[in-house]
Each structure stands twice: as structure tokens, then as C-alpha cells.
Amino acid sequence: MESDVYFADEKTKETYQKLLESKTEEKELHKWITRAIADLRQNAFVGIQIRKNLFPVEYIQKYNIENLWKYDLPRGWRLIYTLNKEGIMVLSIILEWMNHKEYERRFGY
């Protein structure tokens, strides 16, 4: 199912844009996220759904989420997003991305 893709807030969007101005490996991360955005536009359900009992409390408090998904990026990076509806449109909302170690810490693995 196709979707429109948005960033959860302006800070996240700015961080994504600043990756292009950074070191080589961060430019790669920008490329991977750009690819993920393209994939999400084609299929909002391309990621792996995260069980509700694993939702970080900060996501629930800050974004009032009802679902949570992860999209695996290369080299152990994870893109975290939620889905929402606006009328008949599905929205993929990028909350953040993190390396594998940060992901394990955030989700208590």
C-alpha cells in the first residue's frame, strides 16, 4: 500500500538534511534513509512491525503512537516509523534512525 512519507518533526527533518553536509559515512546514511523513504512510498508495510509491549514510553508520550515499525538499513542501522491515516491516505511518519547498539538499548533487548 502506497503512502506519503513525513518526518515526525522539523528537527528530525533537519538532521536528515544535515547528513549530506557531513562525513562520508553519514552521507551513506543519508543515501540509505533516502532509499527507505522511496520504499515506504511504495509500500508502507515494508518494515517489520514492533510489538506494543516493546514500544518505548517516550514514543508513546511524545508521538501518541498506536503502531511502530522498523526498517532495517545497511550496517545495522534502523529507521523507526509509525503509520497513520488521513482520510484514505496512509502516512508513514519517520520518528528517528539509530545504530544497532542504540536500537537494542532503546527497545530493551
Order of alpha helices (4+ residues) and beta strands (2+ residues): beta-alpha-alpha-beta-alpha-beta-beta-beta-alpha
